[in-house]
Amino acid sequence: MRPYVTLARPFTLLPPLFGIISGAVCAWGSAHNPDPTRTLTASVILTVALGSLCASFLNAASNALNQIYDLDIDRINKPSRPIVTGELTVRQAWGFTWVMYALAIVPTWLVVTYPFVSWSQKLFAPLPEHECFFIYIAGMIFTFVYSAPALGRTKKHPIGANLTIAIPRGCLLKVAGWTMVAKATVAEPWYIGAIFMLFLLGAASTKDFSDIEGDRAGGCRTLPIAFGVRRAAWMIAPFFIFPWLLMPLGVRLGILTGNGTALVLLGVGLALWGAYTVWLIVRNPDELTATENHPSWRHMYLMMMAAQIGFAVAYLV
């Protein structure tokens, strides 16, 4: 099983898992919780657990799909990956990918909000109630658009690549978590999702700097290839700071209904953390190209998880 675990890239599965749980907790603690009693029933817990597990499966499928289409690039940038080394064939990788997609998408049909409580009620709920299912379908489509040449392979384009990462893994992820508890027909979940989307719109390029050689050989015009290392570093810098400042603004505008003080402190704290990460990036942009796991990449992932946990806490206190 080790090659399949490596193919899934387990560390990258944590942010979507945290994102789904955080989105669900935000919905639970928000002013839009449809259950007037706010009872934490077994149905709610199991629904959120199911949805978060499906999000991890979806990310694993996306990772595997990307490695299938990036085989030539990975021979240069990631020579230890299992398809490159021959530990897994492309056919085996495709099998794993489709199994992960099935495990990610099919169970989300059962993710339906209150007052549909029993599993039979969820199974036969009206079509509009299955918001989560359709969001996961959209997420799957984005993974193909990003990687597959037949659907555009936006990975080849400096802006398109970041958009097709940021929309599903930033915005849609939070909204999907929200739909496990409440309807996403209000502005709040989309506002929260937009914060994470804007962060990833820049932060997603962090790994591109160390992958320049292989990406260029594979015809992918990432930001550092299209605009140069130093200019690209300054282009992504604002996205580490300013999206988090939308949290105090959301409190001020009355869009975010969690604990206002906690959300303001979280937003300011993340903006300061982002400023430190920017300093790591711009002080010597060329260093980004010399190491595979630059500290800024780790900070990006840790910042994402801290933001997910922080949002959940702010909606519980």
N, C-alpha and C positions, 0 to 999 in steps of 0.2 A: 504493500500500500504506500510505501514511502514516496515513489515517483508521483503518485496521484496527489498526495498531500503537498508535495513541492509544486506541482502544477497549479494547485488551488491557491498557493501563496497565502498561508493561514494568517499572517500578521495583518494583511490588508482586509481581512474579513471582519475585524473588530469595529472599525468605524461604521459600516452599515448596520451592524447589530446594535451598537450604541445608538445610532441615529433613529432606528425604528422604535426602540424602547423609549428614548427621549421624546420622540414625537407623540407617542401614545400617552406618556405621562403628562406632557403639556396639554393635550386634549382633555385628560382626566381632571387636571387642576384648573382648567380655563373656565371662563364664563359660559362656554358653549357645550359643556357636558350634558348630553340629553337625558341622563339618568338623574332625576331630582334627588334621589337618596344618596347618590355617589357611593353606592355599596361596591366594595371590591370583591366581586363574585369570582367563583372558579372559572366561569365562562369568559370573563374579561381577561383574567390572568392567562388562561390557555390560548385565547385569541392573540394576545400580544406575543406570547412565547412562540406561537406558530408563525406569526408574521415576521418576527425578528430572525428566526431560523431560516425562513424562506429568503430573506434579504441576504443572508450570508451565502446561501446556495446560489442566488443570482449573481453575486459578486464573484464566486468561484467559477461559475460558468463564463462570465465575462473575462476573467483572467486567462482561462484555458483557451477561449476563442481568440483572444489577442495573441497568445503564444503560437497558435496554429498559423495565423496570417502573418506573424512577425518572424517566422522561422529564419529567413535569411538575415534579418536584422539582428536577431538574437545570437546568431553564429558569431557576430562581432561584439555586440554589447553584453550578452548574457550567455556565454558559452557553457555554463554549468546547468542550464535549464534542461529538464528531462527529455524534451523532444530533440533538442540539439545533440545531447549526448547519446541518444538512441535508447535510453531507458524506456521510453514510450514511443510508439509509432504515431504517426499523424492520425491513423484510423482509431487507435486507442484513445487519443486525445479527443477526437470527435465524439466517441462514445461517452466519455466522461462529461463532455460539454452538454450533450443532449439530456443525459440523466440529471445533471445539475439544473438545467432549465426546467425540466419537468417537475423536479422536487421544489423548485422555486415558484412556479406559476400555478400549478394545479391546486395545491392546498389553499391558496389565497381566495379561492371562490367561497370558502367558509368564513372568511373574515368580513363579518357584517355587524353593524353597530346596534346598540339598544334601540328599540325594544325587542329585537330578534335575539332571543337568549339561547334557546336549545339549538343543537346542531341540525336538527331537521328543519327548524324555522330558517336557519341561516342558509341551508342548502337550497331551499325553494323560495327564498326571498325575491322580491321583484328585481328586475335587472338594474335599475338605478341605485339599488342598495349596495351593489358590488363594486363600489368605487375603488377599493384597494386592489382588486383583481385587475382592473383595467390600467391602473397606474403601474403595476408590475409588468403588464404586457408592454406598456410604453417604455419602461426601463429596459426590457429585453430588446426592443426594436432599436433603441439608442446604442446598445452594445454592438449590434450588427452594423449600424450606420458608421460607427467609429472605426471598426476593423475591416469589414468586408468590402473589397473593391467593387463588387456588383452593386452595392448600395451607396457608393460614393467614397467610402473610406476617408472620413474627415480627418483621420490621423495625419494625412498628408498635408493638411492646411493649418497654418499657425493659429488662426482664430477658431476655425471650425472644430478642431480637435478639442480645444478647451471648452467650447460650448457643449459639445456632446458628452463631455465628462461632467461639467458643472450642473447641467440641467437635471440629469437623472440622479447623480450621487449627492447633489446638494439640495435642490428644490424638491424634486419628486420623492426623495427618500424621507424627508421630514413630513411631507403631506401624506405619504403612505402610512407612516406611523400614526399620524393624527386620525386617519380614517379607520383605525382599529378600535377607536373609542367614540369618535364623533364625526359628523358629516363635514366634508371639506368645502362647504358652500358659503363659508364666511371668509373674510380677508386674512384672519390671523394666521392660519397654517401656511398660507402662501407668502405672507410677509416673513415669517420665520424661515421658510424654505429659501426665500430670496437672499437672506443674509448669508446662508451657507453656500448658495449658488455663486454669489459675488466673490466670496472668499476663494472658492475652488477655481473660479474663472482665471485667477492669477496664480494661485498656489499650485495648481495642477502642472504647471510648467517646471516646477522645481527639479523633477527627475530628468527633464529633457536636456539639461546642461551636460550631464555625464554620458548621455547617449548620442551625442552629436555624430560621432563617426559612423555608427551603424544606421542611424536615422537618415543621414545624408546618402549613404550607399543604397538605402531602401527607398529613396525618393520622397521621404517625409520632410516637409519644410516646417519644422517646429519653430517656436519663437526665436531661440538663440541662433538657429540656422538662417532664418529669414531676416533678422534684424541685427545680428551680432550679439556676442555674449554680454557686453556691458550695457548696451541699449536695452536688451531683453530683461536684464536684471532690474533696471530702473522701471521698466514697463510693468512688471509684476509686483513691484514693491507696494504700491497703494492698496492692493487687494489683501494684503496681510493686516492692514490697519483699519481702513474706513468702513468695511462692512460691519464690523463689530460696533461701531458708533451708531448704527441704525437701531441698536437695542435701546439706548436711552431715548432716541427719537421716537421709537415705537411706543414706549411708555408714555412719553409726553403727549403723543397724538391719541392715546387711548386704544391703540390697536392691540397691544400686548396686554393681556389680562392677568398675567402672573404677578408675583410679588415685585412691585416696582423698584424698591430699593435694591433687591438682589439682582435684578436684571441690569440696572444701571451700573452697579459695582462689577458685575460680570463683564459687561460690554467694555468698560474702561480698562479692566484688568487684561482682557484679551487684546485690546488695542495696544497696550503697553508691551505685552508679550510679542505681538506682531511687529512692533517697532524694533524690538531686540532682534527678532529673526531677520528683519530687513537689513539691519546693521551687519549681521553675519553674511548676508548675501552681497551687499553692495561694497563692503570694505575691500573685497578682493574677488570680483566676479569670476575671474579666471580659475579660482580655486574650485568653483562648482564643476568645472569640466574635468578636474583631476581626480576626483574621488566619487565612487559609486553612491555611497550613502553619506552625503554631506550633512552636517548637523541641521541645516535648514530643512532638509527633507524630514528628518525625525521630528523636528519642532512642528512642522506642518501637520503631521499625523497626530501628535500629542495634543496640539491645539484644537484639532477637530474633536477629539474624544473629550477633552476638557470642556469644550463648548456644549457638547451633547449632554454631558453630566450636569453642567451648570444650569442649562435650561430646565432640565428635569427638576433639579432642586428648587429653582426659582418658582416653579409651578406647584410645588408641594408645600412650601413653607407659608 
